Amino acid sequence: MADLHFELVTPDRLVMSDDVYMVVVPGTEGESGIMAGHAPYMTTLKNGDVSVYRTQNGQPERIAVTGGFAEVSDRGLTVLAESAEA
């Protein structure tokens, strides 16, 4: 399967921009796992961890985020967070 292009952005900086296998975001209505080819989607975020899986069987890299939203489009997944800490 093709990689998912993922960007995590805060008002201060670009935290991550990379092609990854999957990202799990902490939506206000539950966690969502996003992979390449996901249908267009948007959700607001609750405070929690974004889990970035660089490979199919890899361990997740967790990035704590507060607030914001996530959008899936034909360009990939963009997370706009109020703050983010690895």
Secondary structure, DSSP 4 states (H G I P E B T S, - for coil): -PPEEEEEE-SS-EEEEEEESEEEEEETTEEEEEETTPPPEEEEB-SEEEEEESSTTPPPEEEEEES-EEEEETTEEEEE-SEEE-
